[in-house]
C-alpha cells in the first residue's frame, strides 16, 4: 500500500471524528471550524502521504491522501448535521421555537409537526452532503498543497553531488 493511501486512510478516520464532532457545534463549528479543520487535515494528509511514499513520490500522492481525507470529512459532516438536527429536535425549548416559527409563516397552517420532522429528516443529510462536498474540495486542494510542500522540502534535503573521483596521474 502506498504512503498516500496509508496517510489518506489515517487522516480520513481522524477527519471523520474531528469534523463530525465540530459540525455538531452550531454556527462556529459548522461554518468556521469545519472548513478550517478540512484544510488542515487535508494538508497534513498530503504532506505525510508524500513523505511516507519514498523518494520518487510526487505531488500526486498528496492529492490522493487529501482526497481520501476529504471522504472522511464528507462522511463526518453528514453525520454531524444529522446528529445536530437530532439534538435540536430533542430539546423541548428548541421544539417550541420551531413550532412557533412555523405557525408564524403565512400559508403554513396546513403543516403539522410530523411534516416539519419529515422535512428536517430530509434537509439534514442534504445540507451535510452539500457542506461536506465543499469541504472535501478544500481537503483535496490542501492535500495537493501539502504534497507540493513535501516534494519541495525533499528536494532541498538532498545532499550535494559528490565531485567526480580524480584519476591519479600516470606513472
MARSETOR-910227 format. One record per atom (N, C-alpha, C): x, y, z; residue number from 1; atom name. Coordinates in nm, 4 decimals. Each point is the difference from the previous one (the first is absolute). Example, Ala and Ser with C-alpha at 12.3 -4.5 7.8 and 13.67 -1.06 7.14 Angstrom:
2
1.3190, -0.5690, 0.7800, 1, N
-0.0890, 0.1190, 0.0000, 1, CA
0.0900, 0.1200, 0.0000, 1, C
-0.0350, 0.1050, -0.0720, 2, N
0.0820, 0.1190, 0.0060, 2, CA
-0.0770, 0.1090, 0.0730, 2, C
***
This chain:
171
0.0860, -0.1164, 0.0000, 1, N
-0.0860, 0.1164, 0.0000, 1, CA
0.0913, 0.1236, 0.0000, 1, C
-0.0320, 0.0948, -0.0846, 2, N
0.0855, 0.1180, -0.0106, 2, CA
-0.0172, 0.0908, 0.1218, 2, C
0.0963, 0.0882, 0.0168, 3, N
-0.0051, 0.0932, 0.1121, 3, CA
-0.1178, 0.0955, -0.0099, 3, C
-0.0388, 0.0365, -0.1230, 4, N
-0.1153, 0.0880, -0.0179, 4, CA
-0.1294, -0.0638, 0.0473, 4, C
-0.0154, -0.1290, -0.0298, 5, N
-0.1212, -0.0715, 0.0429, 5, CA
-0.0002, -0.0165, 0.1522, 5, C
0.1145, -0.0389, 0.0552, 6, N
0.0076, -0.0162, 0.1464, 6, CA
-0.0302, 0.1312, 0.0709, 6, C
0.0624, 0.1064, -0.0460, 7, N
-0.0221, 0.1303, 0.0610, 7, CA
-0.1447, 0.0451, -0.0177, 7, C
-0.0544, -0.0204, -0.1204, 8, N
-0.1385, 0.0397, -0.0255, 8, CA
-0.0991, -0.0736, 0.0879, 8, C
0.0216, -0.1299, 0.0179, 9, N
-0.0908, -0.0771, 0.0851, 9, CA
0.0112, 0.0419, 0.1465, 9, C
0.1230, 0.0223, 0.0448, 10, N
0.0195, 0.0430, 0.1388, 10, CA
-0.0636, 0.1365, 0.0245, 10, C
0.0292, 0.0943, -0.0866, 11, N
-0.0566, 0.1334, 0.0179, 11, CA
-0.1487, 0.0036, -0.0336, 11, C
-0.0477, -0.0930, -0.0823, 12, N
-0.1434, -0.0102, -0.0257, 12, CA
-0.0758, -0.0394, 0.1252, 12, C
0.0552, -0.0939, 0.0753, 13, N
-0.0617, -0.0407, 0.1269, 13, CA
0.0023, 0.1146, 0.1006, 13, C
0.1153, 0.0663, 0.0096, 14, N
0.0107, 0.1148, 0.0909, 14, CA
-0.0971, 0.1102, -0.0429, 14, C
-0.0101, 0.0248, -0.1303, 15, N
-0.0908, 0.1031, -0.0517, 15, CA
-0.1453, -0.0335, 0.0312, 15, C
-0.0354, -0.1268, -0.0152, 16, N
-0.1369, -0.0415, 0.0288, 16, CA
-0.0370, 0.0337, 0.1444, 16, C
0.0915, -0.0305, 0.0922, 17, N
-0.0279, 0.0232, 0.1420, 17, CA
0.0014, 0.1494, 0.0324, 17, C
0.1041, 0.0695, -0.0451, 18, N
0.0158, 0.1423, 0.0350, 18, CA
-0.1081, 0.0851, -0.0657, 18, C
-0.0187, -0.0148, -0.1294, 19, N
-0.0981, 0.0835, -0.0714, 19, CA
-0.1415, -0.0363, 0.0429, 19, C
-0.0263, -0.1274, 0.0243, 20, N
-0.1325, -0.0384, 0.0510, 20, CA
-0.0288, 0.0656, 0.1336, 20, C
0.1013, 0.0048, 0.0877, 21, N
-0.0180, 0.0655, 0.1300, 21, CA
-0.0139, 0.1512, -0.0120, 21, C
0.0777, 0.0601, -0.0887, 22, N
-0.0079, 0.1460, -0.0168, 22, CA
-0.1321, 0.0435, -0.0624, 22, C
-0.0554, -0.0827, -0.0855, 23, N
-0.1237, 0.0368, -0.0692, 23, CA
-0.1189, 0.0036, 0.0948, 23, C
0.0091, -0.0686, 0.1116, 24, N
-0.1102, 0.0030, 0.0969, 24, CA
-0.0100, 0.1365, 0.0665, 24, C
0.1115, 0.0724, 0.0078, 25, N
0.0004, 0.1326, 0.0620, 25, CA
-0.0682, 0.0974, -0.0955, 25, C
-0.1071, 0.0668, 0.0433, 26, N
-0.0716, 0.0885, -0.0921, 26, CA
0.0863, 0.1170, -0.0464, 26, C
-0.0192, 0.0418, -0.1199, 27, N
0.0591, 0.1134, -0.0683, 27, CA
0.1525, 0.0001, 0.0034, 27, C
0.0616, 0.0115, 0.1160, 28, N
0.1456, 0.0080, 0.0084, 28, CA
0.0639, -0.1261, -0.0559, 28, C
-0.0476, -0.1144, 0.0398, 29, N
0.0575, -0.1253, -0.0477, 29, CA
-0.0386, -0.0301, -0.1433, 29, C
-0.1232, 0.0332, -0.0366, 30, N
-0.0491, -0.0345, -0.1324, 30, CA
0.0568, 0.0900, -0.1087, 30, C
0.0185, 0.1257, 0.0279, 31, N
0.0409, 0.0929, -0.1052, 31, CA
0.1419, 0.0517, 0.0144, 31, C
0.0654, -0.0225, 0.1131, 32, N
0.1350, 0.0506, 0.0206, 32, CA
0.0976, -0.1140, 0.0248, 32, C
-0.0213, -0.0757, 0.1043, 33, N
0.0954, -0.1056, 0.0388, 33, CA
-0.0016, -0.1178, -0.0967, 33, C
-0.1136, -0.0318, -0.0567, 34, N
-0.0080, -0.1112, -0.0947, 34, CA
0.0863, 0.0215, -0.1232, 34, C
-0.0141, 0.1135, -0.0692, 35, N
0.0859, 0.0226, -0.1170, 35, CA
0.1480, 0.0117, 0.0363, 35, C
0.0302, 0.0649, 0.1111, 36, N
0.1396, 0.0111, 0.0411, 36, CA
0.0581, -0.1365, 0.0348, 36, C
-0.0785, -0.0821, 0.0669, 37, N
0.0448, -0.1353, 0.0317, 37, CA
0.0237, -0.0821, -0.1262, 37, C
-0.0889, 0.0160, -0.0992, 38, N
0.0180, -0.0717, -0.1261, 38, CA
0.1280, 0.0441, -0.0701, 38, C
0.0279, 0.1286, 0.0018, 39, N
0.1235, 0.0507, -0.0612, 39, CA
0.1236, -0.0539, 0.0709, 39, C
-0.0004, 0.0072, 0.1319, 40, N
0.1168, -0.0449, 0.0758, 40, CA
0.0230, -0.1507, -0.0129, 40, C
-0.1071, -0.0774, 0.0140, 41, N
0.0150, -0.1452, -0.0074, 41, CA
0.0340, -0.0465, -0.1415, 41, C
-0.0566, 0.0641, -0.1004, 42, N
0.0343, -0.0350, -0.1380, 42, CA
0.1442, 0.0343, -0.0326, 42, C
0.0454, 0.1167, 0.0456, 43, N
0.1388, 0.0382, -0.0228, 43, CA
0.0969, -0.0928, 0.0707, 43, C
-0.0323, -0.0348, 0.1226, 44, N
0.0863, -0.0927, 0.0745, 44, CA
0.0012, -0.1373, -0.0663, 44, C
-0.1141, -0.0451, -0.0479, 45, N
-0.0057, -0.1299, -0.0679, 45, CA
0.0856, 0.0011, -0.1259, 45, C
-0.0066, 0.1075, -0.0772, 46, N
0.0806, 0.0097, -0.1211, 46, CA
0.1482, 0.0021, 0.0292, 46, C
0.0387, 0.0743, 0.1014, 47, N
0.1412, 0.0098, 0.0364, 47, CA
0.0528, -0.1355, 0.0464, 47, C
-0.0723, -0.0615, 0.0912, 48, N
0.0436, -0.1292, 0.0536, 48, CA
-0.0056, -0.1080, -0.1087, 48, C
-0.0978, 0.0081, -0.0882, 49, N
-0.0103, -0.0982, -0.1079, 49, CA
0.1210, 0.0002, -0.0908, 49, C
0.0510, 0.1182, -0.0316, 50, N
0.1203, 0.0065, -0.0832, 50, CA
0.1220, -0.0460, 0.0781, 50, C
0.0083, 0.0398, 0.1255, 51, N
0.1162, -0.0395, 0.0806, 51, CA
0.0056, -0.1516, 0.0206, 51, C
-0.1155, -0.0646, 0.0130, 52, N
-0.0045, -0.1442, 0.0206, 52, CA
0.0157, -0.0790, -0.1301, 52, C
-0.0052, 0.0660, -0.1140, 53, N
-0.0009, -0.0714, -0.1272, 53, CA
0.1372, -0.0254, -0.0596, 53, C
0.1027, 0.0517, 0.0566, 54, N
0.1333, -0.0265, -0.0525, 54, CA
0.0535, 0.1156, -0.0818, 54, C
0.1192, -0.0214, -0.0523, 55, N
0.0729, 0.1066, -0.0676, 55, CA
-0.0600, 0.0400, -0.1341, 55, C
-0.0631, -0.0914, -0.0687, 56, N
-0.0502, 0.0299, -0.1333, 56, CA
-0.1439, 0.0512, -0.0009, 56, C
-0.0623, 0.0117, 0.1162, 57, N
-0.1397, 0.0423, 0.0072, 57, CA
-0.0127, 0.1461, -0.0397, 57, C
-0.1048, 0.0295, -0.0698, 58, N
-0.0267, 0.1366, -0.0419, 58, CA
-0.1230, 0.0557, 0.0702, 58, C
-0.0440, 0.1109, -0.0506, 59, N
-0.1131, 0.0689, 0.0586, 59, CA
-0.1294, -0.0817, -0.0074, 59, C
-0.0066, -0.0942, -0.0935, 60, N
-0.1190, -0.0839, -0.0155, 60, CA
-0.0325, -0.0801, 0.1246, 60, C
0.1021, -0.0422, 0.0729, 61, N
-0.0242, -0.0723, 0.1251, 61, CA
-0.0684, 0.0915, 0.1017, 61, C
0.0366, 0.1275, -0.0002, 62, N
-0.0655, 0.0962, 0.0892, 62, CA
-0.1446, 0.0243, -0.0384, 62, C
-0.0258, 0.0063, -0.1306, 63, N
-0.1378, 0.0180, -0.0470, 63, CA
-0.0845, -0.1207, 0.0391, 63, C
0.0558, -0.1191, -0.0168, 64, N
-0.0717, -0.1222, 0.0378, 64, CA
-0.0303, -0.0013, 0.1494, 64, C
0.0991, 0.0336, 0.0810, 65, N
-0.0196, 0.0022, 0.1451, 65, CA
-0.1031, 0.1057, 0.0394, 65, C
0.0067, 0.1183, -0.0618, 66, N
-0.0971, 0.1054, 0.0293, 66, CA
-0.1414, -0.0399, -0.0402, 66, C
-0.0122, -0.0715, -0.1125, 67, N
-0.1323, -0.0456, -0.0441, 67, CA
-0.0576, -0.1029, 0.0964, 67, C
0.0830, -0.0943, 0.0447, 68, N
-0.0499, -0.1000, 0.0954, 68, CA
-0.0348, 0.0645, 0.1341, 68, C
0.0791, 0.0969, 0.0424, 69, N
-0.0353, 0.0730, 0.1221, 69, CA
-0.1297, 0.0784, -0.0214, 69, C
-0.0197, 0.0509, -0.1205, 70, N
-0.1234, 0.0726, -0.0319, 70, CA
-0.1229, -0.0877, 0.0049, 70, C
0.0143, -0.1272, -0.0342, 71, N
-0.1138, -0.0932, 0.0117, 71, CA
-0.0384, -0.0144, 0.1469, 71, C
0.1001, -0.0045, 0.0876, 72, N
-0.0291, -0.0018, 0.1439, 72, CA
-0.0685, 0.1273, 0.0450, 72, C
0.0425, 0.1124, -0.0565, 73, N
-0.0636, 0.1293, 0.0307, 73, CA
-0.1460, -0.0025, -0.0437, 73, C
-0.0257, -0.0491, -0.1199, 74, N
-0.1364, -0.0063, -0.0520, 74, CA
-0.0891, -0.0869, 0.0885, 74, C
0.0473, -0.1176, 0.0343, 75, N
-0.0800, -0.0906, 0.0844, 75, CA
-0.0210, 0.0600, 0.1385, 75, C
0.1025, 0.0623, 0.0562, 76, N
-0.0136, 0.0626, 0.1313, 76, CA
-0.0971, 0.1174, -0.0009, 76, C
-0.0005, 0.0757, -0.1087, 77, N
-0.0912, 0.1133, -0.0099, 77, CA
-0.1451, -0.0459, -0.0086, 77, C
-0.0252, -0.1017, -0.0795, 78, N
-0.1373, -0.0516, -0.0099, 78, CA
-0.0459, -0.0518, 0.1361, 78, C
0.0846, -0.0789, 0.0655, 79, N
-0.0355, -0.0515, 0.1322, 79, CA
-0.0191, 0.1138, 0.0997, 79, C
0.0871, 0.1000, -0.0035, 80, N
-0.0108, 0.1129, 0.0919, 80, CA
-0.1298, 0.0772, -0.0177, 80, C
-0.0405, 0.0245, -0.1248, 81, N
-0.1254, 0.0718, -0.0234, 81, CA
-0.1199, -0.0812, 0.0458, 81, C
0.0023, -0.1296, -0.0242, 82, N
-0.1113, -0.0850, 0.0441, 82, CA
-0.0093, -0.0005, 0.1524, 82, C
0.1148, -0.0129, 0.0675, 83, N
-0.0005, 0.0027, 0.1468, 83, CA
-0.0426, 0.1362, 0.0536, 83, C
0.0430, 0.1064, -0.0658, 84, N
-0.0384, 0.1345, 0.0436, 84, CA
-0.1517, 0.0184, -0.0074, 84, C
-0.0604, -0.0395, -0.1095, 85, N
-0.1458, 0.0128, -0.0143, 85, CA
-0.0706, -0.0887, 0.1018, 85, C
0.0530, -0.1193, 0.0251, 86, N
-0.0606, -0.0884, 0.1004, 86, CA
0.0084, 0.0619, 0.1392, 86, C
0.1125, 0.0641, 0.0318, 87, N
0.0121, 0.0660, 0.1301, 87, CA
-0.0951, 0.1183, 0.0123, 87, C
-0.0106, 0.0780, -0.1062, 88, N
-0.0894, 0.1159, 0.0032, 88, CA
-0.1440, -0.0451, 0.0180, 88, C
-0.0380, -0.1060, -0.0694, 89, N
-0.1382, -0.0480, 0.0121, 89, CA
-0.0283, -0.0600, 0.1362, 89, C
0.1026, -0.0462, 0.0708, 90, N
-0.0230, -0.0617, 0.1304, 90, CA
-0.0146, 0.1026, 0.1126, 90, C
0.0416, 0.1239, -0.0211, 91, N
-0.0142, 0.1024, 0.1034, 91, CA
-0.1402, 0.0591, -0.0049, 91, C
-0.0730, -0.0016, 0.1118, 92, N
-0.1373, 0.0525, -0.0013, 92, CA
-0.0053, 0.1482, -0.0369, 92, C
0.0968, 0.0791, 0.0460, 93, N
-0.0012, 0.1432, -0.0307, 93, CA
0.0183, 0.0233, -0.1500, 93, C
0.0902, -0.0747, -0.0604, 94, N
0.0236, 0.0144, -0.1436, 94, CA
-0.1222, -0.0457, -0.0787, 94, C
-0.0634, -0.1041, 0.0491, 95, N
-0.1207, -0.0496, -0.0678, 95, CA
-0.1117, 0.1043, 0.0047, 95, C
-0.0159, 0.0664, 0.1152, 96, N
-0.1023, 0.1045, 0.0121, 96, CA
0.0311, 0.1175, -0.0924, 96, C
0.1275, 0.0389, -0.0066, 97, N
0.0375, 0.1107, -0.0892, 97, CA
-0.0253, -0.0368, -0.1457, 97, C
0.0292, -0.1229, -0.0377, 98, N
-0.0224, -0.0444, -0.1366, 98, CA
-0.1487, -0.0016, -0.0328, 98, C
-0.0823, -0.0518, 0.0911, 99, N
-0.1447, -0.0015, -0.0228, 99, CA
-0.0564, 0.1412, -0.0090, 99, C
0.0504, 0.0914, 0.0829, 100, N
-0.0457, 0.1390, -0.0033, 100, CA
0.0399, 0.0677, -0.1308, 100, C
0.1212, -0.0276, -0.0470, 101, N
0.0459, 0.0591, -0.1267, 101, CA
-0.0842, -0.0504, -0.1171, 101, C
-0.0386, -0.1268, 0.0024, 102, N
-0.0834, -0.0543, -0.1070, 102, CA
-0.1388, 0.0627, 0.0049, 102, C
-0.0550, 0.0202, 0.1208, 103, N
-0.1327, 0.0611, 0.0134, 103, CA
-0.0025, 0.1430, -0.0516, 103, C
0.1108, 0.0715, 0.0097, 104, N
0.0050, 0.1401, -0.0420, 104, CA
0.0103, 0.0169, -0.1514, 104, C
0.0329, -0.1047, -0.0722, 105, N
0.0145, 0.0090, -0.1445, 105, CA
-0.1374, 0.0005, -0.0668, 105, C
-0.0148, 0.0855, -0.0995, 106, N
-0.1260, 0.0024, -0.0740, 106, CA
-0.0088, -0.1227, -0.0890, 106, C
-0.1139, -0.0610, -0.0038, 107, N
-0.0214, -0.1177, -0.0821, 107, CA
0.0501, -0.1284, 0.0631, 107, C
0.0459, 0.0062, 0.1239, 108, N
0.0530, -0.1199, 0.0649, 108, CA
-0.1016, -0.0615, 0.0950, 108, C
-0.1240, 0.0405, -0.0119, 109, N
-0.1019, -0.0528, 0.0908, 109, CA
-0.0198, -0.1501, -0.0203, 109, C
0.0251, -0.0483, -0.1198, 110, N
-0.0218, -0.1413, -0.0295, 110, CA
0.1166, -0.0877, 0.0450, 110, C
0.1112, 0.0595, 0.0410, 111, N
0.1152, -0.0785, 0.0442, 111, CA
-0.0214, -0.0536, 0.1410, 111, C
0.0211, -0.1259, 0.0159, 112, N
-0.0088, -0.0617, 0.1315, 112, CA
0.1421, -0.0188, 0.0550, 112, C
0.0139, -0.0253, 0.1292, 113, N
0.1338, -0.0282, 0.0544, 113, CA
0.0662, -0.1207, -0.0668, 113, C
-0.0786, -0.0963, -0.0450, 114, N
0.0571, -0.1149, -0.0699, 114, CA
0.0571, 0.0419, -0.1353, 114, C
-0.0657, 0.0958, -0.0663, 115, N
0.0539, 0.0503, -0.1269, 115, CA
0.1334, 0.0704, 0.0214, 115, C
0.0089, 0.0762, 0.1075, 116, N
0.1251, 0.0687, 0.0315, 116, CA
0.1096, -0.1017, 0.0309, 116, C
-0.0334, -0.1055, 0.0733, 117, N
0.0983, -0.1054, 0.0297, 117, CA
0.0476, -0.0679, -0.1286, 117, C
-0.0922, -0.0286, -0.0894, 118, N
0.0365, -0.0625, -0.1269, 118, CA
0.0912, 0.0917, -0.0803, 118, C
-0.0317, 0.1280, -0.0022, 119, N
0.0828, 0.0966, -0.0711, 119, CA
0.1408, 0.0070, 0.0602, 119, C
0.0090, -0.0001, 0.1322, 120, N
0.1309, 0.0024, 0.0657, 120, CA
0.0780, -0.1282, -0.0280, 120, C
-0.0690, -0.1134, -0.0071, 121, N
0.0670, -0.1264, -0.0310, 121, CA
0.0594, 0.0001, -0.1412, 121, C
-0.0591, 0.0760, -0.0892, 122, N
0.0518, 0.0095, -0.1369, 122, CA
0.1083, 0.1072, -0.0092, 122, C
-0.0223, 0.1126, 0.0644, 123, N
0.0907, 0.1147, -0.0129, 123, CA
0.1347, -0.0262, 0.0657, 123, C
0.0035, -0.0652, 0.1144, 124, N
0.1264, -0.0189, 0.0728, 124, CA
0.1038, -0.0755, -0.0823, 124, C
-0.0321, -0.1168, -0.0564, 125, N
0.1029, -0.0679, -0.0800, 125, CA
0.0361, 0.0756, -0.1285, 125, C
-0.0984, 0.0676, -0.0599, 126, N
0.0295, 0.0749, -0.1231, 126, CA
0.0943, 0.1156, 0.0308, 126, C
-0.0276, 0.0744, 0.1070, 127, N
0.0906, 0.1085, 0.0392, 127, CA
0.1380, -0.0534, 0.0364, 127, C
0.0033, -0.1104, 0.0734, 128, N
0.1279, -0.0609, 0.0351, 128, CA
0.0777, -0.0420, -0.1231, 128, C
-0.0685, -0.0541, -0.0993, 129, N
0.0680, -0.0413, -0.1224, 129, CA
0.0527, 0.1208, -0.0768, 129, C
-0.0795, 0.1057, -0.0089, 130, N
0.0435, 0.1196, -0.0738, 130, CA
0.1219, 0.0648, 0.0662, 130, C
-0.0076, 0.0218, 0.1305, 131, N
0.1149, 0.0570, 0.0707, 131, CA
0.1193, -0.0963, -0.0060, 131, C
-0.0257, -0.1279, 0.0180, 132, N
0.1075, -0.0987, -0.0023, 132, CA
0.0684, -0.0080, -0.1354, 132, C
-0.0753, 0.0144, -0.1079, 133, N
0.0592, -0.0018, -0.1329, 133, CA
0.0917, 0.1205, -0.0204, 133, C
-0.0430, 0.1144, 0.0477, 134, N
0.0842, 0.1192, -0.0083, 134, CA
0.1267, -0.0181, 0.0834, 134, C
-0.0139, -0.0542, 0.1182, 135, N
0.1157, -0.0204, 0.0866, 135, CA
0.0906, -0.1104, -0.0531, 135, C
-0.0562, -0.0973, -0.0717, 136, N
0.0824, -0.1012, -0.0656, 136, CA
0.0910, 0.0672, -0.1027, 136, C
-0.0538, 0.0969, -0.0737, 137, N
0.0832, 0.0728, -0.0955, 137, CA
0.1081, 0.0801, 0.0704, 137, C
-0.0325, 0.0566, 0.1169, 138, N
0.1023, 0.0691, 0.0795, 138, CA
0.1120, -0.0978, 0.0379, 138, C
-0.0389, -0.1176, 0.0458, 139, N
0.0967, -0.1005, 0.0420, 139, CA
0.0845, -0.0472, -0.1181, 139, C
-0.0623, -0.0168, -0.1136, 140, N
0.0710, -0.0422, -0.1202, 140, CA
0.1039, 0.1043, -0.0414, 140, C
-0.0395, 0.1262, -0.0031, 141, N
0.0937, 0.1066, -0.0349, 141, CA
0.1125, 0.0136, 0.1012, 141, C
-0.0337, -0.0119, 0.1262, 142, N
0.1029, 0.0085, 0.1036, 142, CA
0.0932, -0.1208, -0.0067, 142, C
-0.0516, -0.1163, -0.0375, 143, N
0.0851, -0.1178, -0.0185, 143, CA
0.0996, 0.0219, -0.1128, 143, C
-0.0449, 0.0646, -0.1080, 144, N
0.0915, 0.0328, -0.1096, 144, CA
0.1080, 0.0962, 0.0475, 144, C
-0.0401, 0.0990, 0.0784, 145, N
0.0977, 0.0957, 0.0532, 145, CA
0.0982, -0.0681, 0.0949, 145, C
-0.0510, -0.0857, 0.0889, 146, N
0.0872, -0.0730, 0.0916, 146, CA
0.0962, -0.0915, -0.0740, 146, C
-0.0484, -0.0663, -0.1055, 147, N
0.0875, -0.0844, -0.0804, 147, CA
0.1066, 0.0813, -0.0705, 147, C
-0.0373, 0.1151, -0.0526, 148, N
0.0964, 0.0867, -0.0666, 148, CA
0.1073, 0.0474, 0.0978, 148, C
-0.0436, 0.0377, 0.1210, 149, N
0.0966, 0.0436, 0.1009, 149, CA
0.0969, -0.1120, 0.0375, 149, C
-0.0498, -0.1216, 0.0121, 150, N
0.0870, -0.1128, 0.0340, 150, CA
0.0994, -0.0282, -0.1117, 150, C
-0.0449, 0.0103, -0.1242, 151, N
0.0918, -0.0214, -0.1131, 151, CA
0.1070, 0.1078, -0.0015, 151, C
-0.0404, 0.1249, 0.0223, 152, N
0.0977, 0.1092, 0.0007, 152, CA
0.0992, -0.0153, 0.1151, 152, C
-0.0482, -0.0408, 0.1137, 153, N
0.0882, -0.0192, 0.1151, 153, CA
0.0974, -0.1146, -0.0255, 153, C
-0.0475, -0.1057, -0.0619, 154, N
0.0867, -0.1143, -0.0292, 154, CA
0.1093, 0.0397, -0.0984, 154, C
-0.0325, 0.0833, -0.0956, 155, N
0.1023, 0.0460, -0.0945, 155, CA
0.1070, 0.0814, 0.0704, 155, C
-0.0386, 0.0758, 0.1025, 156, N
0.0963, 0.0792, 0.0751, 156, CA
0.0862, -0.0836, 0.0928, 156, C
-0.0460, -0.1199, 0.0360, 157, N
0.0737, -0.0858, 0.0925, 157, CA
0.1061, -0.0853, -0.0681, 157, C
-0.0015, -0.0088, -0.1313, 158, N
0.0916, -0.0897, -0.0690, 158, CA
0.1433, 0.0453, 0.0219, 158, C
0.0884, -0.0940, 0.0265, 159, N
0.1400, 0.0377, 0.0228, 159, CA
0.0620, 0.0540, -0.1278, 159, C
0.0995, 0.0845, 0.0137, 160, N
0.0641, 0.0532, -0.1207, 160, CA
0.0688, -0.1123, -0.0760, 160, C
0.0071, 0.0180, -0.1292, 161, N
0.0608, -0.1025, -0.0838, 161, CA
0.1494, -0.0096, 0.0305, 161, C
0.0509, -0.1208, 0.0017, 162, N
0.1418, -0.0233, 0.0255, 162, CA
0.0792, 0.0355, -0.1252, 162, C
0.1138, 0.0636, 0.0168, 163, N
0.0824, 0.0269, -0.1186, 163, CA
0.0533, -0.1319, -0.0549, 163, C
0.0208, -0.0048, -0.1274, 164, N
0.0507, -0.1254, -0.0555, 164, CA
0.1361, -0.0335, 0.0598, 164, C
0.0271, -0.1275, 0.0061, 165, N
0.1270, -0.0465, 0.0557, 165, CA
0.1116, 0.0321, -0.1008, 165, C
0.1038, 0.0645, 0.0511, 166, N
0.1109, 0.0358, -0.0886, 166, CA
0.0886, -0.1224, -0.0224, 166, C
0.0368, -0.0188, -0.1207, 167, N
0.0890, -0.1114, -0.0348, 167, CA
0.1442, 0.0377, 0.0393, 167, C
0.0720, -0.0947, 0.0531, 168, N
0.1399, 0.0295, 0.0340, 168, CA
0.0816, 0.0262, -0.1278, 168, C
0.1004, 0.0842, 0.0118, 169, N
0.0785, 0.0291, -0.1205, 169, CA
0.0749, -0.1258, -0.0476, 169, C
0.0232, -0.0112, -0.1295, 170, N
0.0691, -0.1188, -0.0503, 170, CA
0.1460, -0.0024, 0.0481, 170, C
0.0496, -0.1163, 0.0243, 171, N
0.1361, -0.0159, 0.0527, 171, CA
0.1069, 0.0110, -0.1032, 171, C
***
